[in-house]
Amino acid sequence: MPKHALKPIAALALLAAPLTACGGNTAASEENVVTVYSADGLKGENGDGWYDQVFKDFEKETGIKVEYVEGGSGEMVQRAVREKSNPQADILVTLPPFIQQADGKGLLQKYTPKGSDQVSGADKAADGTWTSVVNNYFGFIYNKKELSKAPTTWEELLDSSYKNKLQYSTPGVAGDGTAVLIKAMHDFGGQQPALDYLGKLQSNNVGPSASTGKLAPKVDKGELLVANGDVQMNFAQAKDMPNLGIWFPAREGGKPTTFALPYAGGLVTDAPHTENGKKLLDFMLGQKAQRQVSEIGGGFSARQDIKATDANAIALDKLMDGVEIFEPDWADIDKNLSAYVDAWKSATGS
């Protein structure tokens, strides 16, 4: 399995008690607590996700309660920015390029979790502010019941049969939405050709979506035929959504491509419970939790010394077979993301 560098949502889903800004009896004022702000995808719909198991095991082992707030990568970073003078989160987990964005905004402090020495240098910050906790890849999904076979090319999606049956999450807001733009720019050979294509695709697009995770149920029910996603999240969702199929668009006549889009975590600057945050990051990168990444979470271990052989790991290897992996220029994307998103808005009328 190839290992590469490095995974956001305006409508915020709070899966923990809301945290007030300061004072009194808030979660942030308790000693035996750690608060995680995270991109969606690692917590199960039915309490059966990787986060569910890891947080349960962590609480049992340490007595530290995990408070969890979920949203898109972009929204999580924006929330942490708003709270910068009085941080409420201890750990921030997002997809790239948002983890780099968080680092650039001074939201992350340096900490090297135990086990991070086994994480590829491309999958962690050189200055020690963040590291991948679950490796992952960008992908698309389709409805296996309504479509006899998966689409294969970008060009197929322009067909009128996909009108109002296709949707992708919003670049600049959702991590996987931003990934659509990144992959299109790679596959079409530059920004303008990608924007020209996405402008044409807009006639079939249902419209903006702040949450990538909410698209999968629509595809499973047949409300949509195609949507964007990522391998880990969609593979995990497919346990309860039997009509989901994962595929990777290619240019007509070309090979299917994807790129690594891991969940990367870092310790928040001036976190209210820094020591507890360190313990949880250590725990997430521990061998036990990392062995559960594929078995429970449907993802890829961030550690190079973990060689998963469970049924999910075998199925994931098969899924990725023949897919060309490219590595985005994350420094360029981090620097120019706003300009790319503005150009996308202009091209699509969004």
C-alpha positions, 0 to 999 in steps of 0.5 A: 500500500502506498504511503504518502503525505497527507483531510472540513463543514459549515453546519456544525454537528455537536456530538458533545455538550456545547462548550461555553466560552468561559467560566463556571461548570463548562467542560473546559473547567474540569480536570479529567477531560480532553476536548477534540475538535475534528473533521467528520468521518472517524466517528461512527453513525451508530457508535461503531467508528474508530473514534468511538472505540479509541475514546472508550478505551482511552477513558477506561484506561486513564479516567479522562473523559473525551468531549467531542465536537465535529464539523468540517475541517474549515469550520473547525479551524475557523472556530479555533481561530475565533476562540484563540484568545480563550481556547476551548479545544485541546486537540484539533484534527483536520484534513489538509490543507486545513491542518497546514492552515491551522499551523500557519495561524498559530493554532498548534503548539509543538508536540511529538506524540509517542509513536510518531517516529513511525509516521512517514516524514511526509505525513507530519509537520517538520516542526512537530506541530501536527502528525497524521493519525489516520491515513486516507485517500480522496475518492468518489462514491456512486449508487451501485443499485441504480448504476450497473457499473461505476463511472470511470471518467470525469467526462461521463459526469457531464452526461444529462443523465446526471442532472440533479443527481450529482453533488460535491461538497464545497471547496474551501469549506469541506476538506473533501470538497477542496480535494475535488478542486485539487484533483481536477487541477491535477487531472486536467493539467492546471487551474484553468482547464479544471475550472473550465470543466467544473464550470460545465459540470455545474449544470448537473450539480445539485448545489453546495454542501457544507458536509461531505459525510451527509452526501453518502446517505443521499447516494445510498438512497438513490437521491444522488447517483454520484458524490465526492467523499474519501475512502476511509469515511465511505468504506466505513459508511458502506457497512450500513449503506449497502448501495455505496460504491467507491471509485476514482475518476480518470481523464478520458483515456487516462488512469484513475488517480487519487492522493493521500488525504489523512486526518492530521492532529495537533495540540492546540496552542494554550490548550486548557488541558495540554497534558490530557491532550498529549496523552490522547495523541499518544494513545491515538498513535499507539499500536493498539489504536493504529491496528484498529484503524482498518479493522474498525475505522476502514482507514489506513494506519499512520504508522509504517510499522503496522501491517494490517492483515484484517479483512478490511485491510485486504479489501482496501488494498484491492480497492486501491489497486491500479489507482495512480497516487499523486502528491499535491504541492501542499505548500502552494495550496496552503498559500493560494487556497483562497485564490483557487476557491475564489476562482472556483466560485467565479467559474461555477457561479457559486 
